């Protein structure tokens, strides 16, 4: 595995050398995790009204955005979404909740839904419900949650610039609880919030420390009404650079295309799949529209990349 110093040196190549860096990352991806691409669908089962002040998020109640608090989706709606996801060839379906962390009512609702979804759609169920304590992590694992998403988002040294209502350490501790209780850890990054080059490298090292099974790569899509609406999207060639670096720094993970890729990469989305990416979210994201699943599936077919599960358990 590359050292921090080696990653630092590679991160500073000229823009003209980025395609070569991407080709190297693709070879690492094929060598470590093969050619299979994992497809996932996500569903915002409880949208808006979040008490946290994550400056990138239009679901925060702290900001005046177009996203307003809505109640839980009912069971039939969740099952229908899971079945649609499975029909695309996806092996993972993630329920996402806009909350700091689950209370007892939310825990019971999640534990009620997980086996129903699994039985109805025959698909792995992932959950993203914020910060957990030890008992909650244990109960979710025992209740059949296959993978738990809790992103570090950014480097520890930059975290306080984008979130003030909870600390980076709380996120890291939740990630450790997920792994300790036998769930697969999905722990990702959000690039383009104003972090420095060095802080992106710092984040790679921090992700190495938490040992995730999956790392979603998100690019900031500046949302109106949020403090980060002033930021500009990451440039396409810079996005490719960092996709490649995350692969080179984390050679064995599922590296997943996530939010913001459409506005960031534009016509270079296929290039990302030959720069280290080996998974993608299809369809819409939590509060923004993605490409149609048909477009993404056609892209994978054009690249002759087979769709499958990258997990040992179903």
C-alpha positions in Angstrom: 0.0 0.0 0.0 1.3 3.5 -0.8 2.6 5.6 2.0 1.2 9.0 2.8 4.3 10.6 1.3 3.9 8.7 -2.0 0.2 9.7 -2.2 1.2 13.3 -1.6 3.7 13.2 -4.5 1.2 11.6 -6.8 -1.5 14.1 -5.9 0.7 17.0 -7.3 1.1 15.8 -10.8 0.3 18.2 -13.6 -3.2 18.2 -15.0 -1.8 16.7 -18.2 -0.7 13.7 -16.3 -4.0 13.0 -14.6 -5.2 10.6 -17.3 -2.1 8.5 -16.6 -2.8 8.7 -12.9 -6.3 7.5 -13.6 -5.1 4.6 -15.7 -2.8 3.6 -12.9 -5.7 3.7 -10.4 -7.8 1.6 -12.8 -5.2 -1.1 -12.9 -5.1 -1.1 -9.1 -8.9 -1.4 -9.0 -8.8 -4.4 -11.4 -6.0 -6.0 -9.5 -7.5 -5.6 -6.0 -11.3 -5.8 -6.5 -11.9 -7.0 -10.1 -14.1 -5.6 -12.9 -17.5 -6.0 -11.2 -19.5 -2.9 -10.5 -22.0 -2.8 -7.6 -25.2 -0.9 -8.1 -27.1 0.6 -5.2 -30.3 2.6 -4.8 -31.0 5.0 -1.9 -34.3 6.3 -0.5 -34.9 9.3 1.7 -37.4 7.7 4.0 -37.6 10.7 6.3 -36.7 14.0 4.6 -35.8 17.4 6.0 -36.1 19.0 9.4 -32.7 17.7 10.6 -31.5 19.5 13.7 -27.9 19.4 12.6 -26.2 22.3 10.8 -24.1 20.5 8.2 -23.4 23.5 5.9 -23.7 21.5 2.7 -27.1 20.0 3.4 -30.5 21.4 2.3 -32.2 19.1 4.8 -31.0 21.1 7.8 -33.6 22.9 9.7 -31.0 25.7 10.4 -31.2 26.9 6.8 -34.0 28.3 4.6 -34.0 25.9 1.7 -36.7 24.4 -0.6 -36.5 21.1 1.3 -39.1 21.0 4.1 -39.6 18.4 6.8 -41.8 15.6 5.7 -43.1 12.5 7.6 -41.8 9.0 7.1 -42.8 7.2 3.9 -45.2 4.4 4.5 -44.1 0.7 4.3 -45.7 0.2 0.8 -43.7 3.1 -0.6 -40.4 1.9 0.8 -41.0 -1.7 -0.5 -42.0 -0.4 -3.9 -38.7 1.6 -4.1 -36.7 -1.4 -3.0 -38.3 -3.6 -5.6 -37.6 -1.0 -8.3 -34.0 -0.9 -7.2 -33.6 -4.7 -7.2 -35.1 -4.8 -10.7 -32.1 -2.7 -12.0 -29.7 -5.4 -10.9 -28.8 -3.6 -7.7 -27.6 -5.6 -4.7 -28.0 -2.9 -2.1 -30.9 -0.7 -1.0 -30.2 2.1 1.5 -32.8 3.7 3.8 -31.6 7.3 4.6 -33.0 9.4 7.5 -32.5 13.1 8.0 -31.8 12.9 11.8 -28.8 13.3 14.2 -29.3 9.8 15.4 -32.2 7.4 16.1 -34.5 7.5 19.1 -36.4 4.5 20.2 -39.3 5.1 17.9 -37.0 5.4 14.9 -35.1 2.3 15.9 -38.3 0.3 16.1 -39.4 1.5 12.7 -36.0 0.6 11.1 -36.0 -2.8 12.7 -39.6 -3.3 11.4 -38.7 -2.4 7.8 -35.4 -4.3 7.3 -36.8 -7.8 7.3 -39.8 -6.8 5.3 -37.7 -5.2 2.6 -35.3 -8.1 2.5 -38.1 -10.6 2.0 -40.1 -8.5 -0.5 -37.2 -7.4 -2.7 -34.5 -10.0 -2.0 -31.9 -7.3 -1.6 -29.3 -6.3 1.0 -30.6 -3.5 3.3 -28.3 -0.6 4.3 -29.2 2.2 6.7 -28.0 5.7 7.2 -29.5 7.1 10.4 -26.8 9.2 12.0 -24.8 8.8 15.2 -25.2 5.5 17.0 -24.5 4.4 20.6 -23.2 0.9 21.3 -26.6 -0.6 22.0 -28.2 0.8 18.8 -25.3 -0.6 16.7 -25.8 -4.0 18.2 -29.5 -4.0 17.7 -29.2 -2.9 14.1 -26.7 -5.6 13.3 -28.8 -8.3 15.0 -31.9 -6.9 13.1 -30.3 -7.7 9.7 -28.8 -4.3 8.7 -26.1 -5.4 6.2 -24.3 -2.1 5.8 -24.4 1.1 7.7 -23.6 4.5 6.2 -21.9 7.2 8.2 -19.7 9.5 6.3 -16.7 11.3 7.8 -17.3 13.8 5.0 -14.1 15.8 5.4 -10.8 15.9 7.3 -10.9 16.2 11.1 -9.0 19.5 10.8 -11.7 21.0 8.5 -14.8 19.5 10.0 -15.6 22.4 12.4 -15.8 24.7 9.3 -18.8 22.8 8.0 -20.5 21.3 11.0 -20.9 22.8 14.5 -23.7 20.8 16.2 -21.6 17.6 16.5 -18.0 16.7 16.3 -15.9 14.7 13.9 -15.0 12.4 16.8 -18.7 11.4 17.2 -18.7 10.3 13.6 -15.5 8.3 13.9 -16.8 6.6 17.0 -20.0 5.5 15.2 -17.9 4.1 12.4 -16.0 2.0 14.9 -19.2 0.7 16.5 -20.5 -0.3 13.1 -17.5 -2.4 12.3 -17.3 -3.8 15.9 -20.8 -5.1 15.6 -20.2 -6.9 12.3 -22.0 -4.6 9.9 -20.2 -3.5 6.7 -19.1 0.2 7.1 -20.0 2.6 4.4 -18.0 5.8 5.1 -17.5 8.5 2.5 -16.2 11.8 1.5 -17.7 15.1 0.3 -15.2 17.0 -1.8 -15.4 20.7 -2.8 -16.5 22.3 0.5 -13.4 24.6 0.7 -11.0 22.0 2.1 -7.4 22.3 1.2 -5.3 19.8 -0.9 -3.6 18.7 2.3 -6.9 18.2 4.0 -8.1 15.8 1.3 -4.9 13.8 1.8 -5.6 13.9 5.5 -9.1 12.5 4.9 -7.7 9.5 3.0 -5.5 8.7 6.0 -8.4 9.0 8.4 -10.5 6.7 6.2 -7.6 4.2 6.2 -7.8 4.3 10.0 -11.5 3.6 10.2 -11.2 0.7 7.7 -14.5 1.0 5.7 -15.9 -1.6 3.4 -17.2 1.1 1.1 -16.3 4.7 0.4 -18.8 6.9 -1.5 -17.2 9.8 -3.3 -19.5 12.8 -3.2 -18.8 16.1 -4.9 -20.5 19.3 -3.5 -23.6 20.3 -5.5 -24.0 23.8 -3.9 -27.6 24.0 -2.6 -29.5 27.3 -2.6 -30.1 28.5 1.0 -27.1 26.7 2.5 -23.9 28.4 3.7 -22.0 26.5 1.0 -24.1 27.8 -1.9 -21.2 30.1 -2.6 -18.9 27.3 -3.6 -18.2 26.4 -7.2 -18.3 22.7 -8.3 -15.0 20.8 -8.4 -13.5 21.0 -12.0 -13.9 17.7 -13.9 -10.2 16.9 -14.3 -9.7 17.7 -10.6 -12.5 15.3 -9.7 -10.8 12.5 -11.7 -7.5 13.3 -9.9 -9.1 12.7 -6.5 -11.1 9.6 -7.6 -7.8 8.1 -8.6 -6.0 9.1 -5.4 -8.8 7.7 -3.2 -8.4 4.4 -5.1 -4.7 4.4 -4.8 -4.9 5.2 -1.1 -7.7 2.7 -0.5 -7.1 -0.1 -2.9 -9.5 -2.7 -1.5 -12.6 -0.7 -0.9 -15.8 -0.4 -2.8 -15.3 3.1 -4.2 -18.8 4.4 -5.1 -19.9 7.2 -7.4 -22.4 9.2 -5.2 -23.9 12.7 -5.2 -22.7 15.6 -7.4 -21.0 13.5 -10.1 -23.4 14.8 -12.8 -22.6 18.5 -12.4 -18.9 17.9 -11.5 -17.8 15.4 -14.1 -20.3 16.1 -16.8 -19.1 14.2 -19.9 -16.3 12.5 -18.0 -18.5 10.2 -15.9 -17.4 7.2 -17.9 -13.7 8.2 -17.3 -14.4 8.0 -13.5 -15.2 4.3 -13.9 -11.8 3.8 -15.4 -10.1 5.9 -12.7 -10.9 3.6 -9.7 -14.7 3.7 -9.2 -16.3 0.3 -9.0 -19.8 1.1 -7.7 -22.5 3.7 -8.2 -25.8 4.9 -6.9 -28.4 4.8 -9.6 -31.4 7.1 -9.8 -32.0 10.2 -7.7 -30.1 11.2 -4.6 -31.6 12.5 -1.4 -32.7 15.9 -2.5 -31.2 16.2 -6.0 -31.8 14.5 -9.3 -29.4 12.0 -10.7 -29.2 10.6 -14.2 -31.8 8.0 -15.2 -30.9 4.4 -14.3 -31.0 3.6 -18.0 -28.2 6.0 -18.8 -26.0 4.6 -16.1 -26.7 1.0 -17.1 -25.9 1.8 -20.7 -22.6 3.4 -19.6 -21.7 0.2 -17.8 -22.7 -1.9 -20.8 -20.6 0.3 -23.1 -17.6 -0.1 -20.8 -18.3 -3.9 -20.6 -18.3 -3.8 -16.8 -20.5 -6.5 -15.3 -23.0 -5.6 -12.5 -22.8 -7.7 -9.4 -22.5 -7.8 -5.6 -19.2 -6.9 -4.1 -20.3 -8.3 -0.7 -19.9 -11.7 0.7 -23.3 -11.7 2.4 -26.9 -11.4 1.0 
